[in-house]
């Protein structure tokens, strides 16, 4: 299937500010770019660099004053439907090198803090069945509340307060999976099923020798989800990071299944 994406960003930098931008859908195995255009006028600097794990690209920008960006794309997705609960995990000592870093705690995913909870709550479950049980627990016990968190909120904070947004749901899912010995990473994505439409965040887990999408909010469908980038947590794959003062003006994200 095809997914159309339109993004408009408007910010203001009162002085010269460096910006790291990652909003473009990637070209990789399960998705391909049919057409794409990004328009970023009036910048002092523009250079593309490889993103985390080689998934897509980031753009380094330097700008002053009004910063505007428009991105339009059509992405073709061909992704097999799998039932997470049917997948098997890989013994930790047999994990490939690329998956090992996703077993480790990270800034927003202090997975070591969840080991006792995972042992008590999900003991006896293995592989995909454990991941499915974790996903269902998060969906049942954590409330989706816009504005309930900020850039300092960790998975531990969300677990305690029992509320958050997609970013927080993904961080908790990742933390539980890592605490259970299953590699998990953060994925920034677009999905036509997300309400209200915006940049979206999900987890991906390493099962049966591949990465599989898991959305603990229950909003997105892997068949129509466009991956932007991946990382240990949201710090690795924010859609925009400003290294200096930058003020928000406007942001619109529109995603439609075609």
C-alpha positions in Angstrom: 0.0 0.0 0.0 1.0 3.6 -0.4 1.0 6.3 2.4 1.1 10.0 1.6 2.8 12.3 4.1 2.7 16.1 4.4 4.6 18.0 7.1 5.0 21.7 7.8 7.3 23.1 10.5 7.7 26.7 11.5 10.2 27.9 14.2 12.1 31.0 15.0 15.8 31.2 16.0 16.6 34.6 17.6 20.3 34.0 16.9 22.4 31.6 14.9 21.2 28.1 15.9 22.2 24.6 14.8 19.4 22.2 14.1 19.4 18.4 13.6 16.4 17.4 11.6 15.0 13.9 10.9 11.5 13.8 9.4 11.9 11.9 6.1 10.6 8.4 5.6 13.4 5.8 5.0 14.2 3.6 2.0 14.7 0.1 3.3 13.5 -3.5 3.1 9.8 -3.1 3.9 9.2 0.4 2.5 10.3 2.3 -0.5 10.1 6.0 -1.6 7.8 6.5 -4.5 8.3 10.3 -4.4 9.6 12.8 -1.9 10.5 16.5 -1.6 11.8 18.5 1.3 11.9 22.3 1.1 14.0 24.3 3.6 14.6 27.8 2.4 17.0 30.4 3.8 19.5 28.4 5.8 23.2 29.1 6.3 24.2 25.5 6.3 22.6 22.2 4.9 24.3 18.8 4.9 23.0 15.3 5.1 24.5 12.6 7.4 23.6 9.0 8.1 21.2 8.4 10.9 21.3 5.8 13.7 21.9 2.2 12.5 22.0 3.5 9.0 18.2 4.0 8.9 17.6 7.1 6.8 19.4 10.4 7.1 19.5 13.4 9.4 20.0 16.9 8.1 22.4 19.4 9.8 21.1 23.0 9.4 22.3 26.4 10.7 19.8 29.2 10.6 18.8 32.6 12.1 15.3 34.1 12.2 12.3 32.3 10.8 12.9 28.6 10.0 10.3 26.9 7.8 10.3 23.4 6.4 7.9 21.5 4.2 8.1 17.8 3.5 5.9 15.8 1.1 6.3 12.1 0.3 4.6 9.0 -0.9 5.9 5.8 0.6 5.1 2.3 -0.6 4.9 -0.3 2.2 5.2 -4.1 1.8 5.4 -5.6 5.2 4.3 -9.1 6.2 1.6 -9.3 9.0 2.9 -11.3 12.0 1.4 -12.2 15.3 3.9 -11.0 17.9 2.8 -13.8 20.3 3.8 -16.5 17.9 7.4 -15.3 17.6 10.4 -16.8 19.5 13.1 -14.9 21.3 16.8 -15.4 20.7 18.9 -16.6 23.7 21.0 -13.6 24.9 24.3 -15.3 24.2 23.3 -15.9 20.6 22.2 -12.3 19.8 23.9 -10.6 16.8 26.2 -7.7 17.5 23.8 -5.1 16.2 21.1 -6.1 18.7 23.2 -6.1 21.9 23.1 -2.4 22.5 19.3 -2.6 22.6 19.5 -4.8 25.7 21.2 -2.0 27.7 19.6 0.8 29.8 19.5 4.2 28.1 18.7 7.8 29.1 14.9 7.4 29.0 14.7 3.6 29.4 16.2 2.6 32.7 15.4 -1.0 32.2 17.3 -2.2 35.2 14.7 -0.6 37.4 12.0 -2.8 35.9 13.7 -6.2 36.4 11.8 -7.2 39.5 8.5 -6.1 38.1 9.0 -8.1 34.9 10.1 -11.1 36.9 7.0 -10.9 39.1 4.5 -10.0 36.5 5.6 -11.9 33.4 7.4 -14.9 34.8 6.7 -18.0 32.8 6.1 -16.2 29.5 8.7 -16.3 26.8 9.5 -14.6 23.5 6.6 -13.0 21.7 4.0 -14.1 24.3 6.0 -12.1 26.9 6.1 -9.1 24.6 2.3 -9.3 23.9 1.6 -9.5 27.6 3.7 -6.4 28.3 2.0 -4.5 25.5 -1.4 -5.4 26.8 -0.4 -4.5 30.3 0.7 -1.0 29.2 -2.4 -0.4 27.2 -4.6 -1.4 30.1 -2.7 0.4 32.9 -1.3 3.6 31.4 -3.6 6.4 30.2 -2.9 8.4 27.0 -2.9 12.0 28.2 -1.6 14.8 25.9 0.7 17.1 27.8 1.2 14.7 30.6 5.0 14.5 30.1 7.9 16.6 28.9 11.5 16.1 27.5 12.7 15.0 30.9 10.1 12.2 31.5 11.6 8.7 31.7 9.9 5.3 31.5 10.2 5.2 35.3 8.2 8.4 35.6 5.5 7.2 33.3 5.3 3.9 35.1 4.7 5.7 38.4 2.2 8.3 37.2 0.4 5.9 34.8 0.0 8.5 32.0 1.8 9.8 29.0 1.9 10.1 25.2 3.2 7.8 22.5 6.8 8.6 23.3 6.2 7.5 27.0 4.3 4.3 26.0 7.3 3.4 23.7 9.8 4.0 26.5 7.9 1.8 28.9 7.5 -1.0 26.3 11.2 -0.8 25.5 12.2 -0.8 29.2 10.0 -3.9 30.0 11.3 -5.8 27.0 15.0 -5.1 27.8 14.4 -6.0 31.5 13.0 -9.3 30.2 16.1 -10.1 28.1 14.6 -9.1 24.7 16.3 -6.3 22.7 14.1 -3.4 22.0 14.6 -0.1 20.3 12.6 3.2 19.7 11.2 4.0 16.3 10.0 7.4 15.1 7.2 6.8 12.5 4.3 8.1 10.6 0.9 6.4 10.7 -2.5 7.3 9.2 -4.3 5.7 12.2 -2.8 8.1 14.8 -5.3 10.6 16.3 -4.6 13.5 16.5 -2.1 13.1 13.6 1.5 13.9 14.6 4.9 12.4 14.6 4.4 9.0 16.3 6.6 6.7 18.4 6.5 2.9 18.8 8.8 0.2 20.0 10.5 -2.5 17.9 11.6 -5.8 19.4 14.1 -8.4 18.2 12.3 -11.7 17.8 12.8 -14.6 15.4 15.9 -13.0 14.0 14.3 -9.7 12.9 12.9 -6.4 14.2 9.1 -6.3 14.7 6.9 -3.2 15.4 5.0 -3.0 18.7 2.7 -0.1 19.5 1.6 -0.1 23.1 -0.8 2.8 22.4 -2.7 0.5 20.1 -3.1 3.3 17.5 -0.9 2.2 14.6 -0.9 -0.7 12.2 2.5 -2.1 11.0 1.0 -2.5 7.5 0.6 1.2 7.1 3.3 2.5 9.4 6.2 4.5 7.8 9.5 4.3 9.7 11.5 7.5 10.0 14.4 6.3 12.2 15.4 4.2 15.1 17.5 4.5 18.2 17.9 3.5 21.9 15.2 6.0 22.9 13.7 9.3 21.8 17.0 11.1 22.4 18.5 9.3 19.4 15.7 10.0 16.9 13.9 13.3 17.7 12.4 14.8 14.6 14.0 18.2 15.5 16.8 19.0 18.0 17.9 22.6 18.4 21.4 23.4 19.7 20.5 26.9 20.9 17.4 28.9 21.5 14.6 28.1 19.1 10.9 29.1 19.5 7.9 27.1 18.2 5.5 28.7 15.8 3.5 26.0 14.1 3.6 22.3 13.2 1.2 20.3 11.0 1.5 16.6 10.2 -0.9 14.9 7.7 -0.7 11.2 6.9 -3.1 9.3 4.6 -3.3 5.7 3.4 -3.8 5.8 -0.4 
